[in-house]
Structures are given as C-alpha cells and as structure tokens.
Amino acid sequence: MSISNKLNHPNKTAAVFLRCCYGYFVSGMVILSFGAIMPSLIRDSGMNFAAAGGLISFMAVGNLMASFAFPAISAKAGLKHTITFWAFTIPVVLLLFSAVPPLPVMYILIFLIGLSRGSITIMNNQAVNQIIPDPARHLNLLHCSFAVGAFTSPFLTALLIGMGMGWRMILYLLAAMSVTSAISYQTMDYSLLKPPSGRKTASEAAPRAASSFLRCPDFYVIAFLLFFYLGLENCINGWFVTYLQGTGIMSETFATNLVSITWVVIMIGRLTTARLSSFVRRNRLILIQTLGSSVCFLILISASTLPVITAALMGLGFFLAGIYPTCVAEGGQYIIGSTFGMSVLTAIASLGGIMTPQLVGYLADSIGITAAMGTLMINMVLMIVFGVSNFIRSRSNK
C-alpha cells in the first residue's frame, strides 16, 4: 500500500501503532523482570555469576536467532500467525520458569523468551517503518512504551517481594498480561503491512537493491553502534540490580526501585527524543546521546555515595533512552523495502547483547560484580567512536 493510501486510513494506522506499543509494553515488563528477580534467582537456584550471565546471554541468543527465524517463518506462515505464535510462547515459558527447573532447562526457556522478544521487536519496528512516512518520532514513542513496561516491572517486583509474595508472583502476573498481548497481535489488522495485490515487494522486484545495504559503510557504522549499545543495555537490564546491591550502599528493594525510576527517566528521554527528532537531525541526536551517556556512566562507576549514584543513573537512562530507536530510524534509510535488512541490523546488534553479559558474568566471578561492570566503559568509548563517525559521514554525504 502506498504512503498516500496509508495516510487515507489514519484509524487503521493508529490501531496498528497502538497494538505494537502494547506488545512492546508487555515485552518490556517481561525482559526487565528477569533483571529484577536475578538476585533471588541466584540465591534460590545456587547458580554463580557466570551461569547467571549465561542466562542473560541466552536470552540475547534467542533475540539474535529471531532475526533469521522470524522473516523465514513469516514468509511461509504470514506475519499474523507467526507473531501470534511467538507472543503466546511467552506466557507458557514464564509459567515453566517459575518452577526453577534445572539450569539447562532454564537456558532453553530463556532462549525462547529471547526468540519471542526478538520477533516482537522486528515486527514492531518493521510495522512502524512501513505505516509511518517519517518514522523517527513514532519509533521513539514505540520504544517509550517498552520503557513504560520496563520501569513498571522492577517496581512491581519490589512491591510484591516487600509484601512477602515472592518473586514468582510477578511471573504469574506477566504470564496473564502476555496472553492479552498475544490476543492483541492475533486480532490486529495486517492489511497495511501487505504489498498491494498484483504487485511485487521491493525485494522480489529488485533483489540486488534489497541487499544493497550490505555494501554500504554507513549501514555498518549504525549497526556496530547498536552492537555496543545493546551489550550495555542487556547488562543494565540483567545485572544492574545485582550491581547496585554489590556496591553495599543500598538494599535490594532500594536497588530494584532505583532501576524502576531509571526507566521512568528513560521514558522521559524517549519522549524528549521523539520531540527533538522533529527539528534536530538524527546524526546530531545520536552524537549527543552517546557523549552524554558516556559521561554519566563514568560518574556512576566512580561514585561511592548514594546521591551521586542516583543522579548519574538518572542521567545515564535519559541519554541512553533514544539511541536505539534513533539509530533504527537512521539505519532505515539504507534498508528501505528490505525485511532482510532490518533482520541483519537487529542481528548485528544482538551479537553485542549476547557477548557482553556473559563476559561480565565471568569477570564478576573473578574480580567482583562492581569491577566487572566498570569494563562496560569500553562499550561507551566505542559508541562515541561510531557516533562521531556517523555524524561526520552524514554531514559529508549531505
């Protein structure tokens, strides 16, 4: 369907966008719940930091595999059936996970969570890129809905644990919410996401054009910026409650609530980025965000007092907030019309999310979780390098 036809169906466009936002909201709650319950899970299962890091990494492996599985399966079964299947997988896995099965089984279950989360990410990003002519603002709003779920989950977990209900209760609640998310995807109108009758998609009509991004250096600049960003984000999601406890400055409840507050700031940051994207170039936004987040992270790992740690964490959340959606919008210009392109972009980013948490877990067993998290400054430095490179190359291209 052409852009003009899409604009003639604002109600359908809004309905698709809102359902994608709800799916991302629930996805945010599910993903952050594992970081929030990680200290309890380590304690109840007796696993070490390396094994716990493996869980976070296996979730990222599933996210990576979704980049290949989702396009292949959806090409055969259709978007509707494919995304509905993976969305319904989440509540089943959460219920099984609450039983604290043996570690190999937990790895399989967390892999399926990552596979489902990755499918939802590809589906949502692809949908917004297709139905919105200028997607940068709406992509930030979409990812803001993930942030809403992300800050709700740790707060709810801390509340339930504080009430003596245990960490399993959050998994039961999330399983129920995941069912409603799956139903939402199952009943969504997919007509705006299909090519017009009798016409070929861009990849069918021009296969070389559909893969031309593979020869574009600018695409790889964005892809590797996301590689190091997602490694950092997955460590924040999976390790930060454990890390904040490891400082010895705060309790588990306070650390969990602080992560929730950080995601409130992330939501504000994404709303701010959505607003700024209307009149500030994406390459400039990405540069500001990478520089700002690096400064805040340096302060965070160097601080030893609660007020400074809190302020630095708030600043980190604010500057990190818009990097992923803004980079997806920036990279979108190189992969227009190619589902394969979005999958490759997601796959490269996912590799960073796989490798980094496992590395931090291994380091934590030998040098401690606090020192291990400090090594993430390498990610921050390389994000600056690629952010500067994208800024310079974009200005040169224009």
Phi, psi and omega in degrees: 000133182290165179299320180297321178293323178296321180291339177279357179235062184297327181293318178295317179299314179297320181295317178297315181298316182293323178292323175296320178298318180294318177299322179287326176300311179294320178300318177299319178296317182294311184296314182288339180298326181290324174293322182291324182267359185305314178302319179292321181293319177299318181292316184285328183266342181077015180284158176267181183295323180297317178295320178294321176297326176297323177299313180298319181291322179294328173298319178291327176298316176300320177299320177295313182297333176299331180297334179259320184288317185297312178298321182293314181290318182293332177294331180267314187263345183094154182301315185301307183292323182293309182291328178295318179300311183290327178294322178286342178293327186299308181297325178297315181295319181299319179295321178292323182293328182296342179279358183050067180288176177303155186305317178301322178292321177299322178298317179296316182294318181291329175298317179294324175298316179296321179297318179291317180298317179297321179296318178295320179297312180297315180301311183294313180297318179295317181298313182293321177297330182276321189267346181247123182301316178241092196278352188304312182296315183288330175295322176294322177293321177301311181289339174295325179294326173297319181296323179299314177295323182293320180281335179290321187296307179298323179297315180295321178298313179298321180296313181293319178295321178296332179273001177081016183273342179088158185288341180293331183300323179296325178292323178294317179295319180293326177298318179295317179294324180296328176297317179294325177295317179297319178296322178299316177293324183293329183260007182286150177277116184261010184296328180287347184257008180249146176292152180300151180301133177085358179245153180267153174287168181300320182289330178283320184284326183216077184301325179293319179296325182293336179249012183295338179299335181295341178258012184254112179301326181298326177298317182289331175299313178293318183298317182280336170298316177292330177303309182283329177295313184291329173299317178294315182297317180296326176290323176295314180297318188267331190247345194291325176297317178296318180297314182296324174295322182295338177292339181076007183267337186219161179279170178298318181296316180294318179298318180295316178294326179294321176296321177299315179298323178301321180287337170296317178295322177299318177300314178299319179298321180287325175295319178296317178297320178300321179289314183293330183296345179287335183221002175244131182298145184299321182297326179288319178300315181299318180296314179299318183293319180291320179294314182296317181292326179293317179298314181295321180293321178298317177296320183299312184283348179262345187280153178228006179240147185300315180299319181292317178300315180298313181296318180295321180293323176297315179296320178299314179299319182296314184283328178289337192308314189263001186296310184297305182296325179292322177293321177298318178294319179295317179287339182300332181291342180265349186233021183306130178081006184236107172296326177301320180298315178296324180293319178295317178300314179295323182294315180298316178298320182296328179301321176296321179291337179279313189285319190292311180300323179294318178299316179297321178297316178296317180295324182296326179292335184256324183241359180096150184295326182295312179293323181298320179294334178296335180293345179292351175299334175299316177301317183296317181297317181289330173296321177296316180302312181286329176295317177294318179299316179297320180297313182292315182294322180295318178294322179293320180296321180290000000 
